[in-house]
Amino acid sequence: VPNWIPAAADLDAVGNAKDIESVARERATMQQSCGMSSTQPRALGSGSSQFCNAPTLLRRRLQHAQTLRQSKRKQRGSRLTIMNVVEREAQMSSSMRSVSSSIAAIILGGGAGSRLYPLTKQRAKPAVPIGGAYRLIDVPMSNCINSGISKIYVLTQFNSTSLNRHLARTYNFGNGVKFGGDGFVEVLAATQTPKDKEWFQGTADAVRQYNWMFDDVKNRIVKDIVILSGDHLYRMDYLKFVEHHRETDADITLGCLPCDDERAQDFGLMKIDDEGNVIDFAEKPKGDALKAMAVDTTILGLGPTEAKEKPYIASMGIYVFKKDVLTKLLRDKYPQANDFGGEIIPWAANDGYTVQAYLFNDYWEDIGTIKSFFEANLALAAQPPRFEFYDPHSPIYTSPRFLPPAKIVKCKVSDAIVSHGAYLEDCVVENAIIGLRSRIGKGVTIRDAMIMGADYYESDKQQADLRAAGHVPIGIGAGSTISNTIVDKNARIGHNCQIVNKDGIEEANREDEGFYVRSGIVTVLRNAEIPDGTVL
């Protein structure tokens, strides 16, 4: 290529680099117009008049491109339009879309949530706030959306008002997370019919009472049903889960975790054969019964070293069923069975159905008790955290809010999450979660605690009026110390309070005073009012 062609020829009129073939073609055109051979470049200054034509040709081409660019600018009216800002690829291939449209998800809203009481006193388990700005239901919902599953049913029963409100605000066709095509989110509440006069008796019974939905016209192409729990914390691609289910031609596939000896005792365990088929079950085995459930986890993909450390597989409580198999098991085979994990799945395995195990070797936590809930929240503030709600490829969604950024004035904050809308002034915060619209007063110390925040603000005048009337405004009053404590939403803690469980109480019901103690963790009840100077 002649070395006199300027570098500007390698750029188009708007400054974008052209591909190599395009540049080569343009250079060849210039050479031909100059009567030159592309294989025999001439030296600059050889006296040929043809050298004068090449810069002229290039100049004309650039002038023409400049004219076109100005014309387009006039047509646009010199306006800049931002179409979309996305964090990840939003496009889905036709094959992926075809697969995901043949999958429906059912998220179980949970029972009474007695182990999470008093957080479930006025709300369902999946509606319990977590991580400062989210709710537990956001985890399976977001996993479904990120996996391309947009046909979602949520089964609810106990204290479902706040859960229903959150789902309506967040996952809908209006101003929340939008679905395209044939996607939907439907809340199916427990109800009584001429045929079913009982509330949900268990996980399987809940799905059975609504299994007529599987015959609905919008589910005609659904082949597999993913059944999920609404109170787990993890990030998972359900599409891979279903692909494994289909590749092995399983009737049922169970999500499972590899476990060591210590953790395995707290879960229902499974035993598998050399092909990954589940052949035995045991519920929280101990001693010799635990040792008998050890398996070769390299079958499921673990390396030899990790497989030796984690020889057990525990059920995650999430399943994939072939739609026709699920319908047959619930309606015909086991019409009286109420639970998937304890009845339907073990019985189906014994009766010859193919039950496969799918290994999930990543962070997963069952938020079933006050202790596990508290520890999982504080772990979010650790460095580095084992789980993060932010991920550019698999974000966790929640209700859209229009709150100002957190304001922090003369504070010492370390290993903490401070949510939007919070106001902190001259305080110390260590290893803590500070929720939405939290108000933390001067001289407050918060250590190893979760402050859920508030549903609304109180103005300075409202706070002054409350004080004048002998009441306490929302938030943590000046001079207070909060440690080893969960402060539920809209709680009012006065000045100079000490809520630290100084006597090491393990269990106590003091709801009339606004407290509840479980596993040594103090919970200040929702909407509770704690007077100035209270010590616990």
ROFI-413104 format. One record per residue (C-alpha): x, y, z; residue in three letters; residue number from 0; chain. Coordinates in steps of 0.25 Angstrom, whole numbers, always signed. Layout:
<pts>
PT    px    py    pz type seq mol
PT     X     Y     Z  ala NUM   A
...
</pts>
This chain:
<pts>
PT    px    py    pz type seq mol
PT    +0    +0    +0  val   0   A
PT    +6   +14    -4  pro   1   A
PT   +12   +20    +9  asn   2   A
PT    +7   +34    +5  trp   3   A
PT    -8   +31    +7  ile   4   A
PT   -11   +39   +20  pro   5   A
PT   -15   +32   +33  ala   6   A
PT   -28   +41   +32  ala   7   A
PT   -33   +31   +21  ala   8   A
PT   -34   +20   +31  asp   9   A
PT   -45   +28   +38  leu  10   A
PT   -59   +31   +33  asp  11   A
PT   -66   +45   +34  ala  12   A
PT   -71   +43   +48  val  13   A
PT   -57   +38   +54  gly  14   A
PT   -61   +23   +55  asn  15   A
PT   -50   +13   +51  ala  16   A
PT   -53    +5   +38  lys  17   A
PT   -50   -10   +36  asp  18   A
PT   -38   -14   +29  ile  19   A
PT   -45   -19   +17  glu  20   A
PT   -52    -5   +15  ser  21   A
PT   -39    +2   +16  val  22   A
PT   -32    -7    +6  ala  23   A
PT   -43    -5    -4  arg  24   A
PT   -43   +10    -3  glu  25   A
PT   -28   +11    -4  arg  26   A
PT   -28    +2   -17  ala  27   A
PT   -39   +11   -22  thr  28   A
PT   -29   +23   -20  met  29   A
PT   -18   +16   -26  gln  30   A
PT   -26   +12   -39  gln  31   A
PT   -31   +27   -40  ser  32   A
PT   -16   +31   -40  cys  33   A
PT   -12   +21   -50  gly  34   A
PT    -3   +14   -40  met  35   A
PT    +0    -1   -37  ser  36   A
PT    -3    -6   -23  ser  37   A
PT    +9   -15   -24  thr  38   A
PT   +19    -4   -28  gln  39   A
PT   +17    +8   -20  pro  40   A
PT   +25   +21   -25  arg  41   A
PT   +34   +29   -16  ala  42   A
PT   +28   +43   -12  leu  43   A
PT   +34   +54   -21  gly  44   A
PT   +37   +45   -33  ser  45   A
PT   +31   +56   -42  gly  46   A
PT   +18   +49   -47  ser  47   A
PT    +6   +58   -47  ser  48   A
PT    -2   +47   -42  gln  49   A
PT    +2   +50   -28  phe  50   A
PT    -5   +63   -28  cys  51   A
PT   -19   +55   -31  asn  52   A
PT   -18   +46   -19  ala  53   A
PT   -19   +57    -8  pro  54   A
PT   -30   +64   -16  thr  55   A
PT   -38   +51   -17  leu  56   A
PT   -37   +49    -2  leu  57   A
PT   -41   +64    +1  arg  58   A
PT   -53   +62    -8  arg  59   A
PT   -57   +50    -1  arg  60   A
PT   -56   +56   +13  leu  61   A
PT   -64   +68    +8  gln  62   A
PT   -75   +60    +3  his  63   A
PT   -76   +52   +16  ala  64   A
PT   -76   +65   +24  gln  65   A
PT   -87   +70   +15  thr  66   A
PT   -95   +57   +18  leu  67   A
PT   -93   +58   +33  arg  68   A
PT   -97   +73   +34  gln  69   A
PT  -110   +69   +26  ser  70   A
PT  -113   +58   +36  lys  71   A
PT  -111   +67   +48  arg  72   A
PT  -121   +77   +42  lys  73   A
PT  -131   +66   +40  gln  74   A
PT  -130   +62   +55  arg  75   A
PT  -131   +77   +59  gly  76   A
PT  -118   +76   +67  ser  77   A
PT  -125   +68   +78  arg  78   A
PT  -119   +57   +86  leu  79   A
PT  -128   +46   +90  thr  80   A
PT  -124   +35  +100  ile  81   A
PT  -132   +23   +96  met  82   A
PT  -128   +13  +107  asn  83   A
PT  -117   +11  +118  val  84   A
PT  -115    -4  +122  val  85   A
PT  -106   -11  +131  glu  86   A
PT  -106   -24  +123  arg  87   A
PT  -110   -30  +110  glu  88   A
PT  -125   -30  +109  ala  89   A
PT  -126   -38   +96  gln  90   A
PT  -130   -52   +97  met  91   A
PT  -128   -62   +85  ser  92   A
PT  -140   -68   +79  ser  93   A
PT  -135   -82   +84  ser  94   A
PT  -134   -77   +98  met  95   A
PT  -148   -70   +97  arg  96   A
PT  -154   -82   +92  ser  97   A
PT  -148   -90  +104  val  98   A
PT  -152   -80  +115  ser  99   A
PT  -166   -78  +109  ser 100   A
PT  -169   -93  +112  ser 101   A
PT  -165   -91  +127  ile 102   A
PT  -174   -86  +138  ala 103   A
PT  -170   -83  +152  ala 104   A
PT  -178   -85  +165  ile 105   A
PT  -172   -77  +177  ile 106   A
PT  -178   -82  +190  leu 107   A
PT  -181   -71  +200  gly 108   A
PT  -178   -79  +212  gly 109   A
PT  -186   -83  +224  gly 110   A
PT  -189   -75  +237  ala 111   A
PT  -174   -72  +238  gly 112   A
PT  -174   -75  +253  ser 113   A
PT  -159   -77  +254  arg 114   A
PT  -157   -63  +249  leu 115   A
PT  -167   -57  +258  tyr 116   A
PT  -168   -45  +262  pro 117   A
PT  -164   -40  +248  leu 118   A
PT  -175   -48  +242  thr 119   A
PT  -186   -43  +252  lys 120   A
PT  -192   -33  +242  gln 121   A
PT  -185   -39  +229  arg 122   A
PT  -183   -51  +221  ala 123   A
PT  -169   -57  +221  lys 124   A
PT  -165   -53  +207  pro 125   A
PT  -169   -39  +210  ala 126   A
PT  -159   -38  +221  val 127   A
PT  -149   -26  +218  pro 128   A
PT  -134   -31  +215  ile 129   A
PT  -122   -24  +212  gly 130   A
PT  -127   -10  +214  gly 131   A
PT  -135    -8  +202  ala 132   A
PT  -141   -21  +198  tyr 133   A
PT  -151   -32  +202  arg 134   A
PT  -148   -47  +202  leu 135   A
PT  -158   -49  +190  ile 136   A
PT  -149   -40  +181  asp 137   A
PT  -139   -52  +181  val 138   A
PT  -147   -63  +174  pro 139   A
PT  -154   -52  +166  met 140   A
PT  -141   -46  +161  ser 141   A
PT  -135   -60  +158  asn 142   A
PT  -147   -63  +150  cys 143   A
PT  -146   -50  +142  ile 144   A
PT  -131   -52  +140  asn 145   A
PT  -133   -66  +135  ser 146   A
PT  -143   -62  +125  gly 147   A
PT  -155   -68  +132  ile 148   A
PT  -167   -58  +131  ser 149   A
PT  -179   -67  +135  lys 150   A
PT  -179   -66  +150  ile 151   A
PT  -189   -70  +160  tyr 152   A
PT  -188   -66  +175  val 153   A
PT  -196   -74  +185  leu 154   A
PT  -199   -67  +198  thr 155   A
PT  -207   -70  +210  gln 156   A
PT  -203   -63  +223  phe 157   A
PT  -202   -48  +226  asn 158   A
PT  -201   -46  +211  ser 159   A
PT  -205   -31  +210  thr 160   A
PT  -191   -25  +209  ser 161   A
PT  -186   -36  +200  leu 162   A
PT  -198   -34  +190  asn 163   A
PT  -195   -19  +191  arg 164   A
PT  -180   -20  +188  his 165   A
PT  -183   -30  +176  leu 166   A
PT  -193   -21  +170  ala 167   A
PT  -184    -9  +171  arg 168   A
PT  -171   -16  +166  thr 169   A
PT  -174   -27  +156  tyr 170   A
PT  -185   -22  +147  asn 171   A
PT  -188   -17  +133  phe 172   A
PT  -189    -2  +138  gly 173   A
PT  -178    +5  +145  asn 174   A
PT  -170    -7  +151  gly 175   A
PT  -162   -17  +145  val 176   A
PT  -168   -20  +131  lys 177   A
PT  -170   -33  +124  phe 178   A
PT  -172   -34  +109  gly 179   A
PT  -179   -45  +101  gly 180   A
PT  -187   -55  +109  asp 181   A
PT  -181   -52  +122  gly 182   A
PT  -189   -50  +135  phe 183   A
PT  -188   -49  +150  val 184   A
PT  -201   -54  +157  glu 185   A
PT  -203   -55  +172  val 186   A
PT  -211   -67  +176  leu 187   A
PT  -217   -66  +190  ala 188   A
PT  -222   -77  +198  ala 189   A
PT  -237   -78  +197  thr 190   A
PT  -249   -87  +199  gln 191   A
PT  -257   -94  +188  thr 192   A
PT  -268  -104  +187  pro 193   A
PT  -257  -114  +185  lys 194   A
PT  -246  -109  +194  asp 195   A
PT  -251  -104  +208  lys 196   A
PT  -238  -104  +215  glu 197   A
PT  -226   -94  +215  trp 198   A
PT  -213   -99  +209  phe 199   A
PT  -208  -111  +217  gln 200   A
PT  -194  -111  +211  gly 201   A
PT  -186  -108  +199  thr 202   A
PT  -192  -119  +191  ala 203   A
PT  -206  -116  +195  asp 204   A
PT  -204  -102  +191  ala 205   A
PT  -200  -105  +177  val 206   A
PT  -211  -116  +176  arg 207   A
PT  -222  -106  +179  gln 208   A
PT  -218   -97  +168  tyr 209   A
PT  -213  -108  +158  asn 210   A
PT  -225  -105  +149  trp 211   A
PT  -217   -93  +145  met 212   A
PT  -207  -103  +137  phe 213   A
PT  -219  -105  +127  asp 214   A
PT  -221   -90  +125  asp 215   A
PT  -219   -86  +110  val 216   A
PT  -207   -77  +114  lys 217   A
PT  -200   -89  +119  asn 218   A
PT  -203   -98  +107  arg 219   A
PT  -188   -98  +103  ile 220   A
PT  -182  -100  +117  val 221   A
PT  -175  -113  +118  lys 222   A
PT  -168  -111  +132  asp 223   A
PT  -171  -105  +145  ile 224   A
PT  -161   -99  +154  val 225   A
PT  -165   -99  +169  ile 226   A
PT  -158   -89  +178  leu 227   A
PT  -158   -84  +192  ser 228   A
PT  -160   -69  +195  gly 229   A
PT  -150   -69  +207  asp 230   A
PT  -136   -73  +202  his 231   A
PT  -124   -64  +199  leu 232   A
PT  -116   -68  +186  tyr 233   A
PT  -114   -64  +172  arg 234   A
PT  -117   -75  +162  met 235   A
PT  -119   -77  +147  asp 236   A
PT  -132   -86  +147  tyr 237   A
PT  -130   -88  +132  leu 238   A
PT  -118   -97  +134  lys 239   A
PT  -126  -104  +145  phe 240   A
PT  -137  -107  +135  val 241   A
PT  -127  -110  +124  glu 242   A
PT  -121  -121  +133  his 243   A
PT  -135  -126  +136  his 244   A
PT  -138  -128  +121  arg 245   A
PT  -124  -133  +117  glu 246   A
PT  -126  -145  +127  thr 247   A
PT  -140  -147  +123  asp 248   A
PT  -144  -146  +138  ala 249   A
PT  -158  -146  +143  asp 250   A
PT  -154  -138  +155  ile 251   A
PT  -141  -130  +158  thr 252   A
PT  -136  -125  +171  leu 253   A
PT  -127  -114  +174  gly 254   A
PT  -116  -118  +184  cys 255   A
PT  -104  -113  +192  leu 256   A
PT   -91  -120  +195  pro 257   A
PT   -89  -120  +210  cys 258   A
PT   -79  -124  +221  asp 259   A
PT   -82  -132  +233  asp 260   A
PT   -86  -120  +242  glu 261   A
PT   -95  -113  +232  arg 262   A
PT  -101  -126  +227  ala 263   A
PT  -108  -129  +241  gln 264   A
PT  -118  -117  +239  asp 265   A
PT  -123  -122  +225  phe 266   A
PT  -131  -132  +218  gly 267   A
PT  -120  -141  +211  leu 268   A
PT  -121  -149  +198  met 269   A
PT  -113  -161  +193  lys 270   A
PT  -110  -163  +178  ile 271   A
PT  -106  -174  +169  asp 272   A
PT   -94  -173  +159  asp 273   A
PT  -104  -165  +149  glu 274   A
PT  -108  -155  +159  gly 275   A
PT  -122  -161  +161  asn 276   A
PT  -127  -159  +175  val 277   A
PT  -129  -173  +182  ile 278   A
PT  -131  -169  +197  asp 279   A
PT  -135  -158  +206  phe 280   A
PT  -132  -155  +221  ala 281   A
PT  -137  -143  +229  glu 282   A
PT  -126  -137  +238  lys 283   A
PT  -119  -150  +241  pro 284   A
PT  -109  -151  +252  lys 285   A
PT   -97  -161  +255  gly 286   A
PT   -97  -174  +247  asp 287   A
PT  -110  -170  +240  ala 288   A
PT  -102  -157  +235  leu 289   A
PT   -90  -165  +231  lys 290   A
PT   -99  -174  +223  ala 291   A
PT  -103  -163  +214  met 292   A
PT   -89  -159  +209  ala 293   A
PT   -88  -160  +194  val 294   A
PT   -78  -157  +183  asp 295   A
PT   -80  -143  +180  thr 296   A
PT   -71  -143  +168  thr 297   A
PT   -82  -149  +160  ile 298   A
PT   -89  -136  +161  leu 299   A
PT   -77  -128  +157  gly 300   A
PT   -69  -125  +169  leu 301   A
PT   -53  -127  +169  gly 302   A
PT   -47  -138  +177  pro 303   A
PT   -42  -129  +188  thr 304   A
PT   -55  -122  +190  glu 305   A
PT   -63  -135  +189  ala 306   A
PT   -55  -141  +200  lys 307   A
PT   -58  -129  +209  glu 308   A
PT   -73  -128  +205  lys 309   A
PT   -78  -143  +204  pro 310   A
PT   -93  -140  +206  tyr 311   A
PT  -104  -133  +197  ile 312   A
PT  -115  -125  +204  ala 313   A
PT  -128  -121  +197  ser 314   A
PT  -130  -107  +194  met 315   A
PT  -145  -108  +194  gly 316   A
PT  -146  -104  +180  ile 317   A
PT  -151  -114  +169  tyr 318   A
PT  -154  -115  +154  val 319   A
PT  -165  -124  +150  phe 320   A
PT  -170  -128  +136  lys 321   A
PT  -184  -122  +136  lys 322   A
PT  -191  -135  +132  asp 323   A
PT  -184  -142  +143  val 324   A
PT  -187  -132  +154  leu 325   A
PT  -202  -132  +150  thr 326   A
PT  -202  -147  +151  lys 327   A
PT  -195  -148  +164  leu 328   A
PT  -204  -137  +171  leu 329   A
PT  -218  -141  +165  arg 330   A
PT  -217  -156  +163  asp 331   A
PT  -205  -163  +169  lys 332   A
PT  -204  -156  +183  tyr 333   A
PT  -217  -148  +185  pro 334   A
PT  -215  -147  +200  gln 335   A
PT  -200  -144  +201  ala 336   A
PT  -198  -129  +206  asn 337   A
PT  -183  -127  +205  asp 338   A
PT  -173  -128  +193  phe 339   A
PT  -160  -131  +201  gly 340   A
PT  -166  -141  +211  gly 341   A
PT  -176  -148  +203  glu 342   A
PT  -178  -146  +188  ile 343   A
PT  -163  -147  +184  ile 344   A
PT  -159  -159  +192  pro 345   A
PT  -171  -166  +189  trp 346   A
PT  -169  -163  +174  ala 347   A
PT  -155  -168  +174  ala 348   A
PT  -159  -181  +181  asn 349   A
PT  -170  -183  +171  asp 350   A
PT  -160  -183  +159  gly 351   A
PT  -161  -168  +155  tyr 352   A
PT  -147  -162  +150  thr 353   A
PT  -143  -152  +161  val 354   A
PT  -130  -145  +158  gln 355   A
PT  -120  -137  +166  ala 356   A
PT  -115  -123  +161  tyr 357   A
PT  -103  -118  +168  leu 358   A
PT  -103  -103  +172  phe 359   A
PT   -89  -100  +178  asn 360   A
PT   -90   -85  +182  asp 361   A
PT   -96   -76  +193  tyr 362   A
PT  -109   -81  +198  trp 363   A
PT  -116   -78  +211  glu 364   A
PT  -129   -82  +217  asp 365   A
PT  -135   -69  +224  ile 366   A
PT  -144   -78  +233  gly 367   A
PT  -141   -73  +247  thr 368   A
PT  -138   -60  +254  ile 369   A
PT  -123   -64  +256  lys 370   A
PT  -121   -68  +241  ser 371   A
PT  -128   -56  +237  phe 372   A
PT  -119   -47  +246  phe 373   A
PT  -106   -53  +242  glu 374   A
PT  -109   -53  +227  ala 375   A
PT  -112   -38  +227  asn 376   A
PT  -100   -35  +235  leu 377   A
PT   -92   -43  +225  ala 378   A
PT   -96   -34  +214  leu 379   A
PT   -88   -23  +221  ala 380   A
PT   -75   -31  +222  ala 381   A
PT   -63   -29  +213  gln 382   A
PT   -63   -36  +204  pro 383   A
PT   -78   -40  +205  pro 384   A
PT   -82   -55  +202  arg 385   A
PT   -94   -49  +194  phe 386   A
PT   -97   -36  +188  glu 387   A
PT  -110   -31  +183  phe 388   A
PT  -103   -23  +172  tyr 389   A
PT   -98   -31  +160  asp 390   A
PT   -98   -24  +146  pro 391   A
PT  -102   -37  +139  his 392   A
PT  -112   -43  +149  ser 393   A
PT  -118   -31  +157  pro 394   A
PT  -127   -33  +169  ile 395   A
PT  -140   -24  +166  tyr 396   A
PT  -149   -17  +176  thr 397   A
PT  -159    -7  +177  ser 398   A
PT  -156    +6  +170  pro 399   A
PT  -154   +18  +179  arg 400   A
PT  -152   +32  +178  phe 401   A
PT  -143   +36  +190  leu 402   A
PT  -131   +45  +192  pro 403   A
PT  -118   +39  +194  pro 404   A
PT  -114   +36  +209  ala 405   A
PT  -108   +48  +216  lys 406   A
PT   -97   +45  +226  ile 407   A
PT   -92   +57  +235  val 408   A
PT   -79   +55  +243  lys 409   A
PT   -81   +40  +245  cys 410   A
PT   -72   +29  +247  lys 411   A
PT   -77   +17  +238  val 412   A
PT   -70    +4  +235  ser 413   A
PT   -74    -9  +229  asp 414   A
PT   -89    -4  +227  ala 415   A
PT   -99    -3  +217  ile 416   A
PT  -107   +11  +217  val 417   A
PT  -119   +11  +209  ser 418   A
PT  -125   +23  +201  his 419   A
PT  -133   +33  +209  gly 420   A
PT  -126   +31  +222  ala 421   A
PT  -121   +42  +230  tyr 422   A
PT  -109   +40  +240  leu 423   A
PT  -103   +51  +249  glu 424   A
PT   -91   +50  +258  asp 425   A
PT   -92   +35  +261  cys 426   A
PT   -84   +22  +260  val 427   A
PT   -89   +11  +251  val 428   A
PT   -81    -2  +251  glu 429   A
PT   -85   -15  +244  asn 430   A
PT   -99   -11  +242  ala 431   A
PT  -110   -10  +232  ile 432   A
PT  -117    +4  +232  ile 433   A
PT  -130    +3  +224  gly 434   A
PT  -139   +13  +216  leu 435   A
PT  -142   +26  +222  arg 436   A
PT  -135   +23  +235  ser 437   A
PT  -132   +35  +244  arg 438   A
PT  -121   +33  +254  ile 439   A
PT  -118   +44  +264  gly 440   A
PT  -106   +50  +270  lys 441   A
PT   -97   +42  +279  gly 442   A
PT  -103   +29  +275  val 443   A
PT   -95   +16  +274  thr 444   A
PT  -100    +5  +265  ile 445   A
PT   -92    -8  +265  arg 446   A
PT   -96   -22  +260  asp 447   A
PT  -110   -18  +257  ala 448   A
PT  -120   -17  +246  met 449   A
PT  -129    -4  +246  ile 450   A
PT  -140    -7  +236  met 451   A
PT  -144    +8  +234  gly 452   A
PT  -157   +14  +232  ala 453   A
PT  -169   +14  +222  asp 454   A
PT  -170   +30  +222  tyr 455   A
PT  -164   +42  +227  tyr 456   A
PT  -168   +51  +239  glu 457   A
PT  -165   +66  +237  ser 458   A
PT  -158   +74  +247  asp 459   A
PT  -171   +80  +252  lys 460   A
PT  -177   +67  +254  gln 461   A
PT  -165   +62  +262  gln 462   A
PT  -166   +74  +271  ala 463   A
PT  -181   +72  +273  asp 464   A
PT  -179   +58  +277  leu 465   A
PT  -168   +62  +286  arg 466   A
PT  -177   +73  +292  ala 467   A
PT  -188   +62  +294  ala 468   A
PT  -178   +53  +301  gly 469   A
PT  -177   +43  +290  his 470   A
PT  -164   +39  +282  val 471   A
PT  -162   +42  +267  pro 472   A
PT  -158   +31  +257  ile 473   A
PT  -144   +27  +257  gly 474   A
PT  -132   +25  +268  ile 475   A
PT  -132   +36  +278  gly 476   A
PT  -119   +44  +282  ala 477   A
PT  -109   +37  +291  gly 478   A
PT  -115   +23  +289  ser 479   A
PT  -107   +10  +287  thr 480   A
PT  -112    -1  +279  ile 481   A
PT  -105   -15  +278  ser 482   A
PT  -109   -29  +275  asn 483   A
PT  -123   -24  +271  thr 484   A
PT  -133   -24  +259  ile 485   A
PT  -141   -11  +259  val 486   A
PT  -153   -13  +251  asp 487   A
PT  -160    -3  +242  lys 488   A
PT  -165   +10  +248  asn 489   A
PT  -160    +7  +262  ala 490   A
PT  -158   +19  +271  arg 491   A
PT  -146   +19  +280  ile 492   A
PT  -145   +30  +290  gly 493   A
PT  -132   +38  +295  his 494   A
PT  -121   +31  +303  asn 495   A
PT  -127   +17  +301  cys 496   A
PT  -118    +4  +303  gln 497   A
PT  -123    -7  +295  ile 498   A
PT  -111   -17  +296  val 499   A
PT  -117   -30  +304  asn 500   A
PT  -107   -27  +315  lys 501   A
PT  -113   -39  +323  asp 502   A
PT  -111   -49  +312  gly 503   A
PT  -125   -53  +311  ile 504   A
PT  -128   -64  +301  glu 505   A
PT  -143   -64  +300  glu 506   A
PT  -153   -54  +305  ala 507   A
PT  -167   -49  +300  asn 508   A
PT  -168   -35  +305  arg 509   A
PT  -177   -30  +293  glu 510   A
PT  -185   -21  +303  asp 511   A
PT  -172   -13  +305  glu 512   A
PT  -169   -13  +290  gly 513   A
PT  -158   -24  +290  phe 514   A
PT  -156   -39  +287  tyr 515   A
PT  -143   -47  +289  val 516   A
PT  -140   -60  +281  arg 517   A
PT  -127   -67  +281  ser 518   A
PT  -121   -56  +289  gly 519   A
PT  -125   -45  +278  ile 520   A
PT  -134   -34  +282  val 521   A
PT  -145   -30  +272  thr 522   A
PT  -151   -16  +274  val 523   A
PT  -165   -18  +269  leu 524   A
PT  -171   -11  +257  arg 525   A
PT  -177    +2  +261  asn 526   A
PT  -173    +1  +275  ala 527   A
PT  -170   +13  +284  glu 528   A
PT  -158   +11  +293  ile 529   A
PT  -158   +23  +304  pro 530   A
PT  -145   +31  +307  asp 531   A
PT  -135   +24  +316  gly 532   A
PT  -140   +10  +314  thr 533   A
PT  -129    -1  +317  val 534   A
PT  -130   -15  +312  leu 535   A
</pts>
